[in-house]
Each structure stands twice: as C-alpha cells, then as structure tokens.
C-alpha cells in the first residue's frame, strides 16, 4: 500500500465512554466545553491523516454520532467540536466487529448508509475452531514469545499440540495465547506435555456455560464436544482407559475407540 510507511492509529471504540466519542474522533477547539484543554485537541481523524485509522468494535459508535462519522468518510472533512472551519483529511479506515452488522442495521442500532460505506472490502475471519490448521503455528509462536519473555526454554510436544488442535477455543486466539502463557510459566521441565494441556483445558472448561441456541454449531459438534469433555474428565480422575470403561459401564474397546476418535492420550 502507498500508506505502508504512514501513521497507523488503532483504537478500541469499546473503551471510549459515550460522552467522549465525538471529541476523541474529531477533536475540539480551545474552550469548546468545560474542562477542555486550553490549547484544543486533535482527534483521531487528524492524527491519522495520510495514514490508516483502525477502529475496533465499530458498532460501539453511538447512533447519534454515526451521521457525522459517515460525512467524514464520504466528504473527507469534518469540524472539531466548537470549530467554525472544516478540516480536510485523507484517511484509510479499517473497521472491525464481532457482531453481525446486518442484524445491527435491521435492529436500528447501526445506520444502513454507514454500513454500506464501510462494507467495501469485507474480510471475514472465521473463529479459531473453524481453522484448526492455524493452531500449530500460533501455538509455536506463542511458546517462543513467552519463553523469551520469561527467560524459560520451552518446547511443545507433538502430543500436546494434538490436544490443542482438538480444543474448542471459545475465546479464539486470545484464549489460546492465554493458555500457552499459563503452560509456559506453570510447569517445570523443558517440554509442554499433553497431560499439562489436558489439565488446563479441563480446568478452563469447569464452570463454563455450555453453548446455547444461536451459536454457529451443529448438534453433532456439541455432542462430540460433550462426549470428549466427559472422557477427559474421567481420565483426569481415573487415569486409565480400563478404569474409565469400568466406571462408565462400557467395554474397554468402546472407550479405546472413542479415545482414538478424539485423539485423547491415556495411560
């Protein structure tokens, strides 16, 4: 991009109080309101001029401010709060959200004209559970990152990686990253093992609310997830496949097939 060497300004709109949205995005002139900086303040649009402004959680923009935001996008100009002259800018906007914008429009929470103005080159990033081929590279990257940060030399075993690739990852990459950090700092030894991964996955799943209607999963996927969780829970307590089979009143061969299906390692 011609803007690759220009300024890049990321902002999480979810962290901005509603009362400060306009001043944060568009700035204000001196004396514009009580408590304003006596010199005035440039907004994010001015700061990002000639560069890129990344607006995370775009649906957090208050409805009453969306008209001004739309005009800034279309006309490439705006006025600061308390200003009398328009300010010209040339900013590339990248917007992100984890909500369904079409549904937000239908519910009256997001302007339709703003939706179409933003939806020029849409990039949909599937949840981590739907692109499990990425987990190995991400996990290895996070192991290296935290090994360097904490001064600990760690290597993730192939069996541990298998456990990670079969987890559901409700929290997507943030949850995976958090899990790897805990694995790096919580256990001794050079290798991250499958047992360590299973321990933390089991701990994370305890108390987690089960998937509810409306999530983009099938009944078969939910049943598989539940069955796998049951097997991991019993293995955590009873250690061997034979004892799990005895506790669940099924043949050992049945448990063996299911452990193989879910790539669960047993003693």
C-alpha positions as CSV (number, residue, x, y, z in Angstrom):
1,X,0.0,0.0,0.0
2,X,1.2,3.6,-0.6
3,X,0.3,4.2,3.0
4,X,2.6,1.4,4.4
5,X,5.1,3.9,5.8
6,X,2.5,6.4,7.1
7,X,1.0,6.6,10.5
8,X,-1.2,3.7,11.7
9,X,-3.6,4.6,14.6
10,X,-5.5,1.7,16.3
11,X,-8.3,2.4,18.7
12,X,-10.7,0.2,20.6
13,X,-14.0,2.1,20.5
14,X,-15.4,-0.1,23.2
15,X,-13.1,1.6,25.7
16,X,-14.3,5.1,25.0
17,X,-17.2,6.5,27.1
18,X,-20.2,7.7,25.1
19,X,-19.7,11.2,26.2
20,X,-16.1,11.4,24.8
21,X,-16.7,9.7,21.4
22,X,-17.0,12.9,19.4
23,X,-14.0,14.7,21.0
24,X,-11.9,11.5,20.6
25,X,-12.7,11.1,16.9
26,X,-12.9,14.7,15.8
27,X,-11.1,16.7,18.4
28,X,-12.2,20.1,19.8
29,X,-11.2,23.8,19.8
30,X,-10.0,25.6,22.9
31,X,-12.8,26.5,25.3
32,X,-15.2,24.2,23.5
33,X,-16.6,22.9,26.8
34,X,-15.9,22.9,30.5
35,X,-12.7,21.0,31.2
36,X,-11.4,21.2,27.7
37,X,-7.7,21.7,27.1
38,X,-6.9,25.4,26.7
39,X,-5.0,24.6,23.5
40,X,-7.6,22.4,22.0
41,X,-7.1,18.9,20.9
42,X,-6.7,17.0,17.6
43,X,-9.0,14.0,17.1
44,X,-8.1,10.6,15.7
45,X,-9.0,11.6,12.2
46,X,-6.5,14.4,12.2
47,X,-3.8,12.3,13.9
48,X,-4.2,9.5,11.2
49,X,-4.2,12.0,8.3
50,X,-2.5,10.4,5.2
51,X,-2.3,7.1,7.1
52,X,-4.7,4.4,8.4
53,X,-7.2,4.6,11.3
54,X,-8.2,1.2,12.7
55,X,-11.5,1.3,14.5
56,X,-12.1,-1.9,16.5
57,X,-15.6,-2.6,17.7
58,X,-17.1,-0.2,15.2
59,X,-20.7,-0.9,16.4
60,X,-19.9,1.0,19.6
61,X,-20.2,4.3,17.9
62,X,-23.3,6.0,19.3
63,X,-26.2,6.1,16.7
64,X,-26.4,9.9,17.1
65,X,-22.8,10.3,16.1
66,X,-22.9,8.0,13.1
67,X,-24.2,10.7,10.7
68,X,-21.1,12.9,11.4
69,X,-18.8,9.9,11.1
70,X,-20.4,9.0,7.8
71,X,-19.9,12.5,6.4
72,X,-16.3,12.4,7.5
73,X,-15.9,9.2,5.5
74,X,-17.7,10.4,2.4
75,X,-16.6,14.1,2.2
76,X,-13.2,13.6,3.9
77,X,-13.8,16.6,6.0
78,X,-15.3,17.4,9.4
79,X,-15.3,20.1,12.1
80,X,-13.9,19.9,15.6
81,X,-16.3,20.4,18.5
82,X,-16.6,24.2,18.8
83,X,-14.9,24.7,15.4
84,X,-16.0,27.0,12.6
85,X,-14.0,25.6,9.7
86,X,-13.9,22.2,8.1
87,X,-10.7,20.2,8.3
88,X,-9.7,18.2,5.3
89,X,-8.2,14.7,5.8
90,X,-7.2,11.7,3.8
91,X,-7.6,8.7,6.0
92,X,-8.0,5.0,5.2
93,X,-10.5,3.4,7.6
94,X,-10.3,-0.2,8.7
95,X,-13.2,-1.2,10.9
96,X,-13.7,-4.5,12.8
97,X,-16.5,-6.0,14.8
98,X,-17.5,-9.4,16.3
99,X,-21.2,-8.6,15.7
100,X,-23.4,-9.2,12.7
101,X,-23.6,-5.7,11.2
102,X,-26.6,-6.6,9.0
103,X,-28.5,-7.6,12.1
104,X,-27.4,-4.4,13.9
105,X,-28.8,-2.4,10.9
106,X,-32.1,-4.4,11.0
107,X,-32.5,-3.7,14.7
108,X,-31.9,0.0,14.2
109,X,-28.6,0.1,16.1
110,X,-26.4,0.9,13.1
111,X,-27.1,3.2,10.1
112,X,-27.7,1.4,6.8
113,X,-25.9,4.0,4.8
114,X,-22.8,3.8,7.1
115,X,-22.9,0.0,6.8
116,X,-22.6,0.2,3.0
117,X,-20.0,2.9,3.1
118,X,-17.8,0.7,5.3
119,X,-18.5,-2.6,3.7
120,X,-16.3,-2.1,0.6
121,X,-13.7,-4.8,1.0
122,X,-15.1,-7.2,3.7
123,X,-12.7,-9.6,5.4
124,X,-14.3,-12.3,7.4
125,X,-12.1,-14.1,9.9
126,X,-13.5,-17.5,11.0
127,X,-13.3,-18.5,14.6
128,X,-10.3,-20.5,15.6
129,X,-12.3,-23.7,15.9
130,X,-13.1,-23.4,12.2
131,X,-9.5,-23.0,11.1
132,X,-7.6,-25.5,13.3
133,X,-4.8,-25.8,10.7
134,X,-3.6,-22.4,12.2
135,X,-3.4,-23.6,15.8
136,X,0.0,-25.3,15.4
137,X,1.7,-22.2,14.0
138,X,0.0,-19.9,16.5
139,X,0.9,-22.1,19.5
140,X,4.5,-22.4,18.4
141,X,4.7,-18.7,18.0
142,X,3.3,-18.1,21.5
143,X,5.6,-20.6,23.1
144,X,8.6,-18.8,21.6
145,X,7.2,-15.4,22.6
146,X,6.6,-16.4,26.3
147,X,9.8,-18.4,26.5
148,X,11.7,-15.2,25.6
149,X,9.6,-13.0,27.9
150,X,10.0,-15.2,31.0
151,X,13.5,-16.5,30.2
152,X,12.3,-20.1,30.1
153,X,13.3,-22.5,27.4
154,X,10.1,-24.5,26.4
155,X,9.3,-26.9,23.6
156,X,5.7,-28.1,22.9
157,X,5.4,-31.8,22.3
158,X,3.6,-33.3,19.4
159,X,1.0,-34.9,21.8
160,X,0.4,-31.6,23.5
161,X,-0.1,-29.9,20.1
162,X,-2.7,-32.6,19.2
163,X,-4.6,-31.7,22.4
164,X,-4.6,-28.1,21.5
165,X,-5.9,-28.7,18.0
166,X,-8.8,-30.6,19.3
167,X,-9.9,-28.0,21.9
168,X,-12.9,-25.8,21.1
169,X,-11.4,-22.4,21.8
170,X,-14.5,-20.4,22.7
171,X,-12.3,-17.4,23.3
172,X,-10.4,-17.8,19.9
173,X,-6.8,-16.7,19.7
174,X,-6.9,-14.7,22.9
175,X,-7.8,-17.9,24.8
176,X,-5.1,-19.9,23.0
177,X,-2.5,-17.2,23.8
178,X,-3.5,-17.2,27.5
179,X,-3.4,-21.0,27.6
180,X,0.2,-21.1,26.2
181,X,1.4,-18.4,28.7
182,X,0.0,-20.5,31.6
183,X,1.6,-23.6,30.2
184,X,5.0,-21.9,29.9
185,X,5.0,-20.4,33.5
186,X,3.1,-23.0,35.4
187,X,5.1,-26.2,34.9
188,X,8.7,-27.2,35.3
189,X,10.7,-29.1,32.6
190,X,11.6,-28.3,29.0
191,X,8.6,-29.9,27.4
192,X,5.0,-28.9,27.4
193,X,3.2,-32.2,27.6
194,X,-0.3,-33.5,26.6
195,X,-1.1,-34.1,30.3
196,X,-0.4,-30.4,31.2
197,X,-2.6,-29.2,28.3
198,X,-5.4,-31.5,29.3
199,X,-5.2,-30.3,32.9
200,X,-5.5,-26.7,31.9
201,X,-8.2,-27.4,29.4
202,X,-10.2,-29.3,31.9
203,X,-9.8,-26.5,34.5
204,X,-10.9,-23.9,31.9
205,X,-14.0,-25.9,31.0
206,X,-15.2,-26.4,34.5
207,X,-17.8,-23.8,35.2
208,X,-18.0,-22.7,31.5
209,X,-21.6,-22.2,30.3
210,X,-22.4,-24.6,27.6
211,X,-23.2,-23.5,24.1
212,X,-26.7,-22.1,23.7
213,X,-29.1,-21.9,20.7
214,X,-28.0,-19.5,18.1
215,X,-24.3,-20.3,18.0
216,X,-23.0,-21.5,14.7
217,X,-22.5,-25.1,15.7
218,X,-24.4,-28.3,14.9
219,X,-25.9,-30.8,17.3
220,X,-23.4,-33.3,16.3
221,X,-20.5,-30.9,17.1
222,X,-22.0,-30.2,20.5
223,X,-22.5,-33.8,21.3
224,X,-18.9,-34.6,20.3
225,X,-17.6,-31.8,22.4
226,X,-19.6,-33.0,25.4
227,X,-18.5,-36.6,24.9
228,X,-14.9,-35.6,24.7
229,X,-15.2,-33.5,27.8
230,X,-16.7,-36.5,29.7
231,X,-13.8,-38.7,28.6
232,X,-11.2,-36.1,29.6
233,X,-12.9,-35.6,33.0
234,X,-13.0,-39.3,33.7
235,X,-9.4,-39.8,32.6
236,X,-8.3,-36.9,34.8
237,X,-9.9,-38.8,37.8
238,X,-9.3,-42.4,37.0
239,X,-6.1,-42.2,34.9
240,X,-6.5,-45.3,32.7
241,X,-8.9,-46.3,29.9
242,X,-9.7,-49.6,31.6
243,X,-10.8,-47.8,34.8
244,X,-12.8,-45.2,32.8
245,X,-14.6,-48.1,31.0
246,X,-15.4,-49.8,34.3
247,X,-16.8,-46.5,35.8
248,X,-18.9,-45.8,32.8
249,X,-20.1,-49.5,32.5
250,X,-18.9,-50.0,28.9
251,X,-16.4,-52.2,27.2
252,X,-12.8,-51.1,27.3
253,X,-12.8,-51.4,23.5
254,X,-15.6,-48.8,23.3
255,X,-13.6,-46.4,25.3
256,X,-10.5,-47.2,23.2
257,X,-12.3,-46.3,20.0
258,X,-13.6,-43.0,21.4
259,X,-10.2,-42.0,22.7
260,X,-8.8,-42.7,19.3
261,X,-11.6,-40.7,17.7
262,X,-10.8,-37.6,19.8
263,X,-7.0,-38.2,19.9
264,X,-7.0,-38.3,23.7
265,X,-3.9,-39.8,25.2
266,X,-4.4,-42.2,28.1
267,X,-2.0,-44.2,30.3
